């Protein structure tokens, strides 16, 4: 049986589309309204309220908590200040990515780790001999993500403390104890609010009430998918295969290949995958994960051949689409979307390193009237959308 | 005297677009704007503290996608939010809502007429094809079928070939759209009065014509050509109001090196031996440029800035005959709470779309009848949007702005527009709307009424016509604004036009500005 989240009593009646998506064994609304259009725009103009409870959450505490996490992930956890949140991948011993998520330092000896896949066993196995307690709080902690330019005015009106980008603080919202982190998956100004599952419903109600004057709307995963592509953020199982699920070597990815070189801290003496990653860094990655933009005129011509108006996808797609250079396949796109905000057709793609430089002209397969065609594309810098308000 | 390659008179959205394209091609361009702020009628203002309005034009959709792309308007701050529905409240407490979701829309239409629900999709497909058929014309200077000029013949040939490729039934449909009234055309498709009323309203916008006047079916198509994200008939609202459209185009223009001067009122364009020589400002400054482009409407350009004695007689006569007859007004309301429509009182997605007071074709035609004889409509047609529902930054938290486009408010009102008449008209609008939303009056915090006379006075559009001249067939395509002078050129060498008074005409479209730039640069579409 699929699980529902602690917000289900509120989200279910709101979900008039009856469109749900599975996420880590739970059901979460794909869109609440009949179409996801407005929910997408609300993230960029007001504030979307997303139920992100299905994330796996672990509470890691004890004298050696920082040591354990520092050993497991590629970033330097020991240097993280109390109240800081780190986004980081973690790798196997061969330096291939197992998962990615966040680590929040709640105090000197206590952290909350989020992940897309269950990670309890991996943490436990690496904690042998360390003084650390690992608790799976996935079900007991509910989480909401409030994303968009109005997210701060809403929280401010509820008396929340100001937060810098990727910082977290405890707060009380309408009498409900929560932690708020300035994080999210939209590339916009946004926050995630963590609460005891027992208090989930009152928190939802409080946020909806406080958010109404600011245009808040419950927002589903279809809208989030478009926003995260605009933000250039990858998604596990869609944009990369986690190392534990890979069947053949070519399905594996290193952080370098996923454009996460900035998260690999080789100054750390010891962490899982270090040796392999040091070697790869010296050698240079074979593949790179990049953004591409489809050339409109090229797309228009392909449709015009059939007497059709140019068609663009109304929702984000997730599939593998070949990319070519001079007729040879040199990579593949894994997610794409028409960005109504940027008025561009964008995609995230894996390219052989020599073709991955921004500005490189390539071609991507497009199916027009059941025929496979190739549209001109250009490699561009990620993120596609990066508003100053995200960090301001 | 500083020399520019081109001077654009008027910082409206077309003038700015033209300037941006010229500068993009390497020209040194100066834009002169009479007012203290750019944008012309695409202008946002905090009319009342905390409440921002698109004071005049209020929606986007006709803005050409190629302009958004080529000038990178998204990068320069343009953010378009879709208007997803159209609510038509009815006097009996019922309503008709056209939704963007197909199933929801079909169920709602079927409630009124199962036949209409079926016809709706087919109608949509036909208009999609018609819009696609006409779309290439929007991107080019319109060739004159009577001209023997080689370039025009070539264009004519291209258009001819294009139309020859259209299936016969599409050609027939197109001819009908060009000649029929919106009401007659819709009668061939639908039976529900509310649907026909609301759809025919697109045919009368900006024009002193009623839904039963021939030629209005084309205006319906003109409004169908709006395109968002590859979808025709999609309307949107610019975050921050329509001033944001102008601001984004201006930012793109400036990024290409355009100089924009505000508070720079042009008093005349100097003509020396048949050539536009310079622009003289009201403060006496004289500015010289090889090319002078007017974004002002044809009357202001030729009879105001250039002066009749510099024009060939037949051309001057044609410009004098060119019809304006503004018929539209705006009422902008600051609201303390959301209006509660009797037909759908609770707040919901219908408040994020358009609200159309157009219960039937008769209702609209009756509204027109009064305007025909110089009175404003006692029960006017209204197209209403509440931008704060889409963009909360338009109003203080929990409060709202409402933009009401109203017809008919004839420019040539019996006895002329006065302050009393303006307020009486504002009362009529509010009273009419309050019949559908009884709490409206108590929700109003502030009210701004903009009559065609105000539009003329503030923005400079002759007779307050929002399209710089009626979109009626005798002054469209190769006849806009005058026979033989439809290709952005004028009888005066070095003087061009780039406003909505040229092909393809009105709406925040930018096509005239872009096409004019291409013509000046000698680029074939």
Interface residues (C-beta under 8 A of the other chain):
Chain A: X33 X34 X35 X37 X38 X41 X44 X45 X46 X149 X150 X153 X157 X212 X213 X214 X215 X296 X309 X310 X311 X312 X314 X338 X340 X341 X342 X343 X344
Chain B: X65 X68 X69 X73 X74 X75 X79 X80 X81 X82 X84 X99 X100 X101 X103 X104 X128 X132 X228 X229 X230 X232 X239 X349 X352 X389 X390 X391 X392 X393 X397 X398
